[in-house]
Amino acid sequence: MLRTKPQIAVLLTTFNGEAYLNAQLKSIENQLDVEVLIVASDDGSSDHTPQLLNEALAVDRRITLLPSQKQGGAAANFFRLLRDADLTQVDYVALSDQDDIWLADKLSHAVQVIATNNLDAYSSNVMAFWTDGKQKLINKAQPQRQWDYMFESAGPGCTFVLTQKFALDLQQFLIANQQKCQPIALHDWYIYAFARSRGFKWFIDNESHMLYRQHESNVVGANVGVKAKLVRWEKLREGWLVKQTLLIADVLGYNDTWPIQRLKRYHIIDRLALIANVNKLRRRLRDRIALVLFLLLPLKNECQYDIKSKSHIK
């Protein structure tokens, strides 16, 4: 039978999300002008999340629950879904967190933008919201830069919609490189880097079609407020950005690119060269300023990351 609507596999990761899961499931199930198939993977929840998933599965045939396996984090859980879900019968693949709220046209809008512009992947801005009613637009839609994918994601992974062709290429790579991908902390950055490093066409939309829930358990969150920014700055100073950048470059095979060679050496001349080219490294002005400030300083404790030995060196 011919499908009259595009079919989308929504890959949903869960972990101790009983307070928010049902609302998110409902918002996915109520998507307009598309057919959704939800594939969920629970990361060893200790609350009632698995029970809620099984209850939803019992009344909605569009839901598939992969066997429960402890993955050890959101990135690993999304990689598991991308490896193990059957993506051969769908038109698109979308990623979903357990605690957001999708507007009814989230997926149909993304599909329309992809089809109209002959894209391989789509992401967008999000509207962050808090329990006290506060909302704030998180703008990720600045023009893409030559090497931005080496230093940042295209926005939150919960906005990602991928064509089947791109998703299958990604799936094959993740299967072939499962062990090498295990230390990667951010699946959304990795997926964006995979796409851009291989010439896939990616669009970042300035519209938001979802509510991005903020709470204490967020893995990354919206980076709003002084406290959140200080926490991220401390991670940068400890070498987190350098480690993740070099790790992703190693896995995806662009170690020999100019920015990565400079970052690996991290001598003052290399850092000044990166600063001189900072407009090619990050999309948003304030992020470029932050990167300049970061590069002006040696890493904390003069600790540098050796991508070949996967060890810390002085």
C-alpha positions as CSV (number, residue, x, y, z in Angstrom):
1,M,0.0,0.0,0.0
2,L,1.3,3.4,-1.0
3,R,1.9,5.8,1.9
4,T,0.2,9.1,1.7
5,K,2.2,10.7,4.5
6,P,5.9,10.6,5.2
7,Q,6.9,8.0,7.8
8,I,9.3,9.0,10.5
9,A,11.1,6.8,13.0
10,V,11.3,8.8,16.2
11,L,14.2,7.5,18.3
12,L,13.4,8.1,22.0
13,T,15.9,7.7,24.8
14,T,14.7,7.4,28.4
15,F,16.3,7.4,31.9
16,N,14.3,8.0,35.1
17,G,11.8,10.1,33.2
18,E,8.6,9.1,34.8
19,A,7.6,12.7,35.6
20,Y,7.7,13.9,32.0
21,L,7.5,10.8,29.7
22,N,3.8,10.6,29.1
23,A,3.5,14.2,28.1
24,Q,6.3,13.8,25.6
25,L,4.9,10.6,24.2
26,K,1.5,12.3,23.6
27,S,3.1,15.2,21.8
28,I,5.0,12.8,19.5
29,E,1.9,10.7,18.9
30,N,-0.1,13.8,18.0
31,Q,2.2,15.0,15.2
32,L,0.2,16.2,12.2
33,D,0.6,15.1,8.5
34,V,3.2,12.5,9.2
35,E,3.2,8.8,10.3
36,V,5.3,8.3,13.4
37,L,6.9,5.1,14.6
38,I,8.5,5.5,18.0
39,V,11.5,3.3,18.9
40,A,12.5,3.7,22.5
41,S,15.6,2.6,24.5
42,D,15.7,2.8,28.3
43,D,19.1,3.3,30.0
44,G,18.4,1.2,33.1
45,S,15.9,3.4,34.8
46,S,15.2,2.8,38.5
47,D,11.9,4.6,38.5
48,H,8.6,3.7,36.7
49,T,9.8,4.7,33.3
50,P,10.0,1.1,31.9
51,Q,6.5,0.5,33.2
52,L,5.2,3.6,31.5
53,L,6.9,2.5,28.2
54,N,5.3,-0.9,28.4
55,E,1.9,0.6,29.2
56,A,2.2,2.9,26.2
57,L,3.4,-0.1,24.0
58,A,0.3,-2.1,25.0
59,V,-2.1,0.5,23.6
60,D,-0.1,2.0,20.7
61,R,1.3,-0.3,18.0
62,R,3.4,2.5,16.7
63,I,5.8,2.1,19.7
64,T,8.7,-0.4,19.8
65,L,10.8,-0.9,22.9
66,L,14.3,-2.2,22.5
67,P,15.5,-4.7,25.1
68,S,16.6,-2.9,28.2
69,Q,20.4,-2.4,28.3
70,K,22.5,-0.1,30.5
71,Q,24.2,2.2,28.0
72,G,25.7,4.7,30.5
73,G,24.5,8.0,29.2
74,A,22.4,9.8,26.6
75,A,25.0,9.7,23.8
76,A,25.6,6.0,24.2
77,N,21.8,5.4,24.3
78,F,21.2,7.4,21.1
79,F,24.1,5.6,19.4
80,R,22.5,2.3,20.4
81,L,19.2,3.3,18.9
82,L,20.8,4.5,15.7
83,R,22.7,1.2,15.4
84,D,19.8,-1.2,16.3
85,A,16.6,0.4,15.1
86,D,15.3,-0.7,11.7
87,L,15.5,2.4,9.5
88,T,15.0,0.6,6.2
89,Q,11.3,1.2,5.9
90,V,11.0,4.8,6.9
91,D,11.4,8.1,5.1
92,Y,13.0,10.1,7.9
93,V,14.6,9.6,11.3
94,A,14.1,12.0,14.3
95,L,15.7,12.1,17.7
96,S,13.7,12.7,20.9
97,D,14.5,13.3,24.5
98,Q,12.0,12.0,27.1
99,D,11.0,15.3,28.7
100,D,10.3,17.9,26.0
101,I,7.0,18.9,24.4
102,W,6.7,18.9,20.6
103,L,4.3,21.2,18.9
104,A,2.0,19.4,16.6
105,D,3.7,20.6,13.4
106,K,7.3,19.9,14.5
107,L,8.0,17.0,12.2
108,S,5.8,18.0,9.3
109,H,7.6,21.4,9.2
110,A,11.0,19.8,9.3
111,V,10.1,17.4,6.5
112,Q,8.7,20.3,4.3
113,V,12.0,22.2,4.8
114,I,14.1,19.2,3.9
115,A,12.1,18.3,0.8
116,T,11.9,21.9,-0.4
117,N,15.6,22.5,-0.1
118,N,16.9,19.0,-1.0
119,L,18.6,18.6,2.4
120,D,20.1,15.6,4.1
121,A,19.5,16.8,7.7
122,Y,17.6,19.5,9.7
123,S,17.9,21.1,13.1
124,S,16.4,24.2,14.6
125,N,16.2,26.7,17.4
126,V,14.3,25.7,20.6
127,M,12.2,27.4,23.1
128,A,13.6,26.5,26.5
129,F,11.1,26.5,29.4
130,W,11.1,26.1,33.1
131,T,8.6,24.9,35.7
132,D,8.0,28.5,36.9
133,G,6.7,29.4,33.4
134,K,9.8,31.2,32.2
135,Q,10.6,30.7,28.5
136,K,13.7,31.7,26.4
137,L,14.5,31.2,22.8
138,I,17.8,29.3,22.3
139,N,19.2,30.6,19.0
140,K,21.4,28.1,17.1
141,A,20.6,29.3,13.6
142,Q,23.5,31.5,12.8
143,P,25.2,30.9,9.4
144,Q,27.3,27.8,9.3
145,R,31.1,28.3,9.2
146,Q,33.8,26.4,7.4
147,W,34.9,24.4,10.4
148,D,32.1,25.0,13.0
149,Y,31.3,21.3,13.0
150,M,34.7,20.6,14.5
151,F,33.9,22.8,17.6
152,E,30.1,22.6,18.1
153,S,26.8,21.0,17.3
154,A,24.1,22.2,15.0
155,G,21.8,22.7,18.1
156,P,20.1,20.2,20.4
157,G,19.8,16.7,19.1
158,C,16.1,16.7,19.9
159,T,15.5,19.0,16.9
160,F,17.3,16.7,14.5
161,V,15.4,15.2,11.5
162,L,17.5,13.1,9.1
163,T,16.7,11.7,5.7
164,Q,16.7,7.9,5.5
165,K,19.8,8.0,3.2
166,F,21.8,10.0,5.7
167,A,20.6,8.0,8.6
168,L,21.5,4.7,7.0
169,D,25.0,6.0,6.2
170,L,25.4,7.1,9.8
171,Q,24.0,3.7,11.1
172,Q,26.6,1.8,9.1
173,F,29.4,3.9,10.4
174,L,28.3,3.6,14.0
175,I,28.0,-0.2,13.7
176,A,31.5,-0.4,12.2
177,N,33.0,2.0,14.8
178,Q,31.0,1.1,17.9
179,Q,34.0,0.8,20.3
180,K,35.7,4.0,19.1
181,C,32.5,6.0,19.6
182,Q,32.0,4.9,23.2
183,P,33.9,7.9,24.8
184,I,32.0,10.5,22.8
185,A,29.9,12.6,25.2
186,L,27.6,14.5,22.8
187,H,25.7,12.5,20.1
188,D,24.3,15.7,18.5
189,W,27.8,17.2,17.9
190,Y,29.0,13.9,16.6
191,I,26.1,13.5,14.1
192,Y,26.6,17.1,12.9
193,A,30.3,16.5,12.5
194,F,29.7,13.2,10.6
195,A,27.3,15.0,8.2
196,R,29.5,18.1,7.5
197,S,32.8,16.1,7.2
198,R,31.2,13.9,4.5
199,G,29.5,16.7,2.5
200,F,25.9,16.1,3.6
201,K,23.7,19.2,3.3
202,W,22.5,20.4,6.7
203,F,20.1,23.3,7.5
204,I,19.6,25.0,10.9
205,D,16.2,26.6,11.1
206,N,15.6,29.8,13.0
207,E,12.1,28.7,13.8
208,S,11.3,26.7,17.0
209,H,8.6,24.0,17.0
210,M,9.2,22.5,20.4
211,L,9.5,23.3,24.1
212,Y,12.9,22.3,25.5
213,R,12.4,21.4,29.2
214,Q,15.0,22.7,31.7
215,H,15.5,21.0,35.0
216,E,18.3,19.7,37.3
217,S,18.7,16.5,35.4
218,N,19.5,18.0,32.0
219,V,22.6,16.4,30.5
220,V,23.5,19.7,28.8
221,G,20.6,22.1,29.0
222,A,20.2,25.6,27.6
223,N,23.3,27.2,29.2
224,V,21.2,30.1,30.6
225,G,22.4,32.0,33.7
226,V,25.7,32.8,35.3
227,K,26.0,29.5,37.1
228,A,25.5,27.4,34.0
229,K,28.1,29.4,32.1
230,L,30.6,29.1,34.9
231,V,30.2,25.3,35.0
232,R,30.8,25.1,31.2
233,W,33.8,27.4,31.5
234,E,35.4,25.2,34.1
235,K,34.8,22.1,31.9
236,L,36.5,24.0,29.0
237,R,39.5,24.9,31.2
238,E,39.9,21.3,32.2
239,G,40.3,20.3,28.6
240,W,36.9,18.9,27.8
241,L,36.5,20.8,24.5
242,V,39.9,19.8,23.3
243,K,39.4,16.2,24.3
244,Q,36.0,15.9,22.6
245,T,37.1,17.8,19.5
246,L,40.2,15.6,19.0
247,L,38.2,12.4,19.8
248,I,35.5,13.2,17.2
249,A,38.2,14.1,14.6
250,D,39.9,10.8,15.2
251,V,36.8,8.7,14.9
252,L,35.6,10.5,11.8
253,G,39.0,10.7,10.2
254,Y,39.8,14.3,9.7
255,N,42.9,14.4,12.0
256,D,44.9,16.1,9.3
257,T,42.8,19.1,8.9
258,W,44.4,22.5,9.7
259,P,42.4,23.3,12.8
260,I,42.8,19.8,14.3
261,Q,46.6,19.9,13.7
262,R,46.8,23.2,15.5
263,L,44.6,22.0,18.4
264,K,46.6,18.8,18.9
265,R,49.9,20.8,19.3
266,Y,48.2,23.6,21.3
267,H,51.4,25.7,21.4
268,I,50.9,29.4,21.7
269,I,51.6,30.0,18.0
270,D,48.9,27.4,17.2
271,R,46.4,29.0,19.5
272,L,47.1,32.4,18.1
273,A,46.6,31.0,14.6
274,L,43.2,29.5,15.7
275,I,42.2,32.9,17.2
276,A,43.1,34.6,13.9
277,N,40.6,32.2,12.2
278,V,38.0,32.1,14.9
279,N,35.3,33.3,12.5
280,K,35.6,30.0,10.8
281,L,35.3,27.9,14.0
282,R,32.0,29.0,15.7
283,R,28.8,30.4,14.4
284,R,27.7,32.8,17.1
285,L,29.6,35.9,18.0
286,R,29.6,35.4,21.7
287,D,30.8,31.8,21.3
288,R,33.7,33.1,19.1
289,I,34.6,35.6,21.9
290,A,34.5,32.8,24.5
291,L,36.7,30.6,22.3
292,V,39.2,33.4,21.9
293,L,39.4,33.8,25.7
294,F,39.8,30.0,26.1
295,L,42.6,29.8,23.5
296,L,44.5,32.7,25.2
297,L,45.0,30.5,28.2
298,P,46.9,27.2,28.6
299,L,44.7,24.2,29.6
300,K,44.3,23.9,33.3
301,N,47.3,22.2,34.9
302,E,48.9,22.4,31.5
303,C,47.1,19.2,30.7
304,Q,46.8,18.4,26.9
305,Y,45.1,15.5,25.2
306,D,47.1,13.1,23.0
307,I,44.7,11.7,20.5
308,K,47.0,8.9,19.4
309,S,47.6,7.4,22.9
310,K,44.2,8.5,24.3
311,S,46.1,9.6,27.4
312,H,46.9,12.8,29.2
313,I,50.4,14.3,28.7
314,K,52.2,17.2,30.4
